[in-house]
Amino acid sequence: MRSVNYPDRYVAVRSDSLGYIDPVRVSSTTAVKQSATPTVVPGLADANCPSFRADRSLTGVTPWA
């Protein structure tokens, strides 16, 4: 998910399991790119709406929405 006011920044999950708005560029490491690439899943509150899940191998936590 890209930031509107900082178009070179995306929501990324860091090792502390929190989401941040971080710069992600072509030159970024694979780990940085993966941390900014959530999986779209059926909505947690409403299956008709999307939720986003971070890669558990990067965060060690349950999905976030």
BALOBA-1460 file (C-alpha; in Angstrom, 3 decimals):
// residues 65
<rec num="1" residu="m" x="0.000" y="0.000" z="0.000"/>
<rec num="2" residu="r" x="1.571" y="3.239" z="-1.162"/>
<rec num="3" residu="s" x="1.513" y="6.450" z="0.838"/>
<rec num="4" residu="v" x="-0.421" y="9.248" z="-0.856"/>
<rec num="5" residu="n" x="1.715" y="12.108" z="0.434"/>
<rec num="6" residu="y" x="5.045" y="10.241" z="0.038"/>
<rec num="7" residu="p" x="4.705" y="8.248" z="-3.218"/>
<rec num="8" residu="d" x="8.060" y="6.485" z="-2.778"/>
<rec num="9" residu="r" x="6.941" y="5.045" z="0.591"/>
<rec num="10" residu="y" x="4.891" y="1.970" z="1.350"/>
<rec num="11" residu="v" x="3.428" y="0.305" z="4.424"/>
<rec num="12" residu="a" x="6.106" y="-2.131" z="5.577"/>
<rec num="13" residu="v" x="6.260" y="-4.401" z="8.616"/>
<rec num="14" residu="r" x="9.535" y="-4.296" z="10.511"/>
<rec num="15" residu="s" x="11.030" y="-6.916" z="12.828"/>
<rec num="16" residu="d" x="9.203" y="-5.331" z="15.806"/>
<rec num="17" residu="s" x="5.931" y="-6.440" z="14.112"/>
<rec num="18" residu="l" x="4.712" y="-2.858" z="13.662"/>
<rec num="19" residu="g" x="3.740" y="-1.222" z="10.392"/>
<rec num="20" residu="y" x="5.699" y="1.796" z="9.151"/>
<rec num="21" residu="i" x="5.671" y="4.029" z="6.073"/>
<rec num="22" residu="d" x="9.103" y="3.227" z="4.636"/>
<rec num="23" residu="p" x="10.813" y="4.088" z="1.358"/>
<rec num="24" residu="v" x="10.880" y="1.117" z="-1.020"/>
<rec num="25" residu="r" x="12.886" y="1.486" z="-4.211"/>
<rec num="26" residu="v" x="14.124" y="-0.692" z="-7.046"/>
<rec num="27" residu="s" x="17.474" y="-0.821" z="-5.242"/>
<rec num="28" residu="s" x="15.893" y="-1.948" z="-1.929"/>
<rec num="29" residu="t" x="16.785" y="-5.396" z="-0.630"/>
<rec num="30" residu="t" x="14.475" y="-8.330" z="-1.260"/>
<rec num="31" residu="a" x="13.600" y="-8.399" z="2.450"/>
<rec num="32" residu="v" x="12.471" y="-4.750" z="2.366"/>
<rec num="33" residu="k" x="10.374" y="-5.352" z="-0.746"/>
<rec num="34" residu="q" x="8.787" y="-8.455" z="0.802"/>
<rec num="35" residu="s" x="7.997" y="-6.610" z="4.034"/>
<rec num="36" residu="a" x="6.038" y="-4.070" z="1.969"/>
<rec num="37" residu="t" x="4.091" y="-6.731" z="0.048"/>
<rec num="38" residu="p" x="1.110" y="-7.976" z="2.079"/>
<rec num="39" residu="t" x="-1.171" y="-10.802" z="0.989"/>
<rec num="40" residu="v" x="-4.787" y="-9.865" z="0.291"/>
<rec num="41" residu="v" x="-7.176" y="-12.202" z="2.157"/>
<rec num="42" residu="p" x="-10.944" y="-12.227" z="2.763"/>
<rec num="43" residu="g" x="-11.956" y="-9.561" z="5.244"/>
<rec num="44" residu="l" x="-11.536" y="-10.353" z="8.914"/>
<rec num="45" residu="a" x="-14.696" y="-8.432" z="9.861"/>
<rec num="46" residu="d" x="-16.530" y="-8.888" z="6.554"/>
<rec num="47" residu="a" x="-15.531" y="-11.533" z="4.007"/>
<rec num="48" residu="n" x="-16.756" y="-9.228" z="1.219"/>
<rec num="49" residu="c" x="-14.018" y="-6.712" z="2.030"/>
<rec num="50" residu="p" x="-10.263" y="-7.252" z="1.795"/>
<rec num="51" residu="s" x="-7.864" y="-7.574" z="4.710"/>
<rec num="52" residu="f" x="-4.093" y="-7.587" z="4.392"/>
<rec num="53" residu="r" x="-1.749" y="-10.119" z="5.958"/>
<rec num="54" residu="a" x="1.954" y="-9.607" z="6.524"/>
<rec num="55" residu="d" x="4.301" y="-12.503" z="5.847"/>
<rec num="56" residu="r" x="4.582" y="-14.324" z="9.181"/>
<rec num="57" residu="s" x="8.167" y="-15.371" z="8.458"/>
<rec num="58" residu="l" x="9.125" y="-11.687" z="8.515"/>
<rec num="59" residu="t" x="7.147" y="-10.693" z="11.590"/>
<rec num="60" residu="g" x="6.324" y="-13.786" z="13.611"/>
<rec num="61" residu="v" x="2.849" y="-12.404" z="14.334"/>
<rec num="62" residu="t" x="-0.728" y="-13.067" z="13.310"/>
<rec num="63" residu="p" x="-2.322" y="-11.231" z="10.363"/>
<rec num="64" residu="w" x="-2.932" y="-7.483" z="10.492"/>
<rec num="65" residu="a" x="-5.733" y="-5.614" z="8.757"/>
